[in-house]
Amino acid sequence: MHHLEFEKPVLELEGKIAELQHMSQSDDGVDMDDEIKRLRSKAEKTLRSTYQNLSAQEIVQVSRHPERPHFGDYIKGMIEAFTPLAGDRTFGEDEALIGGLGRFRGRPCVIMGQEKGSDTESRIKHNFGMARPEGYRKAQRLMDLADRFKLPVLTLVDTAGAYPGVGAEERGQSEAIAKSIEKCLRLNTPIISTIIGEGGSGGAIAIATANKVYMLENSIYSVISPEGCASILWRSADYAKDAAEALKLTAKDLKKLGIIDEIISEPLGGAQRDHTAAIKSVGDQIEKGLKEMDELDGMVIRARRRQKFLEIGNDL
Amino acid sequence: MNWITNIVRPKIRALVKSKDVPDNMWQKCPECDAMLFHRDLDKNMNVCYHCDYHLKLDVDSRMKTLFDKGKYTTAELPKTANDPLKFKDRKKYSDRLKEHRAKTGRDDAIVVAHGPMGGQTVVVAAFDFKFQGGSMGSAVGDGILTAARIAVQQNAPLLVIPASGGARMQEGALSLMQMPRTTIAVEQVKEAGLPYVVLLTDPTTGGVSASFAMLGDIQMAEPGAQIGFAGRRVIEETIREQLPDGFQTAEYLQDHGMVDMVVHRKDLRDTLIRIFGMLMKTEIKKTAKSEAPAKDDIVVEEKK
């Protein structure tokens, strides 16, 4: 498992436990059960207190943890009959943003999100979850499909941002994102967005202009990466820690600011330690959100979404 | 340092300072290096009279060049939270705001005005790049929403003129939320059946370009303006290559089908009047050109 710097004390305890287990299994037959039990509870306590007191910069690290469940894991864990749909019908297929039809707890829906990949090969294939204009145009196409067949749209956001490249600029990255936001706003069906890892700026909001916006406890949502912010405002990326703090990019801060609707708790020690539990929590929250909008007329759903964004910031 | 030095003194200074005499009577054209005399430059709408390079035009001058006889009404904009995140980098955001307010005499980076343009009432929302790089936070978002509301109330077209580096980092995700909020403003104008035109000026990048600025019924750009999503430096660092000259310029965007036209500043007013006239189905009167007619000379079809 990939370990983060601040998890070291837990790691040491886990190492000791493994050692003791190994010893007690050897021929000497010394009973170490009590000691192991004690250490286990200590490790759990340390893990709990560590994760309860994460700094913004530490949460940034957890949100980017390579072993966190990614889009594909959520598809496997909570979507049946997933039928990926490809291409923007204009230029190409962008595998950074995956989408298609599927059944979420029985209901047909359109689901989409950025996939970061889990090893070198898949990371390259998915361009590390950084979509080009084609990805956002595919998103628009899928939202049209959802609208036509009155299907809810579920988006899972996990991206450092939209891809900054020459081709992406030439083919209108700005326009593609702007139109995608516009499309979200025009939907006459519910759209629910969950930030499962990184919610990076325009590349995130393009598919997160939603009726309900949820965030996993250790995910982040920000207008710019802390590193980018630090290099501009502090003139050095070394201040990323200060920028992470200042940007108020954690779920807790954003809930307070009225930017997100709910925080989804993660399993002890982060979603990376228990995919199944994390995916189930996300699914439960989405189901709750969908149920809240079940009886609503399409026009009402659309009007409420608009009203919600208009009100953001008014009470601050 | 107190409120007198921060606010009162600069404001008095701004009042007392004669605006007709700039600190430099001459300035160098960034493109052709020719020395330009301020009065000639003023007359030429801040366009180099040797090489046609479009220098930045301040908001007040911009408004004057657009409206009939240079007359317009400035709209009051809603007050938004000052520094909602209590953001501090090397400097407090609240102090930066104070500085920019004193320097520009504005509350934030946007000015909304309305008045006749070729006899047709038009609402214009223009960014002031001098106010923190024209960055978009809550105040700018609310400014665009106000502009849209006035346009709908007055049954008038909306022209937005961005000049912005993008979202305002010091307002964190709240500034990101201005992307959907300004898009809603555009929706409201479009739903009322009114024209929404964007004039992209130097620079229009980041969150501003990726929201309302790319959603115009008609997209215009000023010659040479830098327009794009990601900044040049970010792209160069990502692809580890030098970018070609002319990348992300207005002309480059036109070549790639992203804007309808690149318009010389001297032709802008007439182009806008012509387009608004057609989209608003205004009947043609012979006077309806640069010589500003009285408002009553133009017949505007009532919208249903």
Boltz contact constraints between the chains, C-beta under 6 A:
constraints:
  - contact:
      token1: [A, 164]
      token2: [B, 230]
      max_distance: 6.0
  - contact:
      token1: [A, 164]
      token2: [B, 234]
      max_distance: 6.0
  - contact:
      token1: [A, 164]
      token2: [B, 235]
      max_distance: 6.0
  - contact:
      token1: [A, 164]
      token2: [B, 238]
      max_distance: 6.0
  - contact:
      token1: [A, 165]
      token2: [B, 239]
      max_distance: 6.0
  - contact:
      token1: [A, 169]
      token2: [B, 228]
      max_distance: 6.0
  - contact:
      token1: [A, 170]
      token2: [B, 256]
      max_distance: 6.0
  - contact:
      token1: [A, 172]
      token2: [B, 258]
      max_distance: 6.0
  - contact:
      token1: [A, 173]
      token2: [B, 229]
      max_distance: 6.0
  - contact:
      token1: [A, 174]
      token2: [B, 209]
      max_distance: 6.0
  - contact:
      token1: [A, 174]
      token2: [B, 210]
      max_distance: 6.0
  - contact:
      token1: [A, 174]
      token2: [B, 214]
      max_distance: 6.0
  - contact:
      token1: [A, 174]
      token2: [B, 229]
      max_distance: 6.0
  - contact:
      token1: [A, 175]
      token2: [B, 214]
      max_distance: 6.0
  - contact:
      token1: [A, 177]
      token2: [B, 210]
      max_distance: 6.0
  - contact:
      token1: [A, 178]
      token2: [B, 210]
      max_distance: 6.0
  - contact:
      token1: [A, 178]
      token2: [B, 211]
      max_distance: 6.0
  - contact:
      token1: [A, 178]
      token2: [B, 214]
      max_distance: 6.0
  - contact:
      token1: [A, 178]
      token2: [B, 215]
      max_distance: 6.0
  - contact:
      token1: [A, 181]
      token2: [B, 179]
      max_distance: 6.0
  - contact:
      token1: [A, 181]
      token2: [B, 180]
      max_distance: 6.0
  - contact:
      token1: [A, 181]
      token2: [B, 183]
      max_distance: 6.0
  - contact:
      token1: [A, 182]
      token2: [B, 183]
      max_distance: 6.0
  - contact:
      token1: [A, 202]
      token2: [B, 207]
      max_distance: 6.0
  - contact:
      token1: [A, 202]
      token2: [B, 210]
      max_distance: 6.0
  - contact:
      token1: [A, 205]
      token2: [B, 176]
      max_distance: 6.0
  - contact:
      token1: [A, 205]
      token2: [B, 179]
      max_distance: 6.0
  - contact:
      token1: [A, 209]
      token2: [B, 180]
      max_distance: 6.0
  - contact:
      token1: [A, 221]
      token2: [B, 173]
      max_distance: 6.0
  - contact:
      token1: [A, 223]
      token2: [B, 167]
      max_distance: 6.0
  - contact:
      token1: [A, 223]
      token2: [B, 172]
      max_distance: 6.0
  - contact:
      token1: [A, 223]
      token2: [B, 173]
      max_distance: 6.0
  - contact:
      token1: [A, 223]
      token2: [B, 175]
      max_distance: 6.0
  - contact:
      token1: [A, 223]
      token2: [B, 176]
      max_distance: 6.0
  - contact:
      token1: [A, 224]
      token2: [B, 169]
      max_distance: 6.0
  - contact:
      token1: [A, 229]
      token2: [B, 169]
      max_distance: 6.0
  - contact:
      token1: [A, 233]
      token2: [B, 89]
      max_distance: 6.0
  - contact:
      token1: [A, 234]
      token2: [B, 89]
      max_distance: 6.0
  - contact:
      token1: [A, 246]
      token2: [B, 87]
      max_distance: 6.0
  - contact:
      token1: [A, 247]
      token2: [B, 172]
      max_distance: 6.0
  - contact:
      token1: [A, 248]
      token2: [B, 85]
      max_distance: 6.0
  - contact:
      token1: [A, 248]
      token2: [B, 172]
      max_distance: 6.0
  - contact:
      token1: [A, 254]
      token2: [B, 173]
      max_distance: 6.0
  - contact:
      token1: [A, 259]
      token2: [B, 173]
      max_distance: 6.0
  - contact:
      token1: [A, 306]
      token2: [B, 184]
      max_distance: 6.0
  - contact:
      token1: [A, 309]
      token2: [B, 180]
      max_distance: 6.0
  - contact:
      token1: [A, 309]
      token2: [B, 181]
      max_distance: 6.0
  - contact:
      token1: [A, 312]
      token2: [B, 177]
      max_distance: 6.0
  - contact:
      token1: [A, 313]
      token2: [B, 138]
      max_distance: 6.0
  - contact:
      token1: [A, 313]
      token2: [B, 174]
      max_distance: 6.0
  - contact:
      token1: [A, 316]
      token2: [B, 81]
      max_distance: 6.0
  - contact:
      token1: [A, 316]
      token2: [B, 84]
      max_distance: 6.0
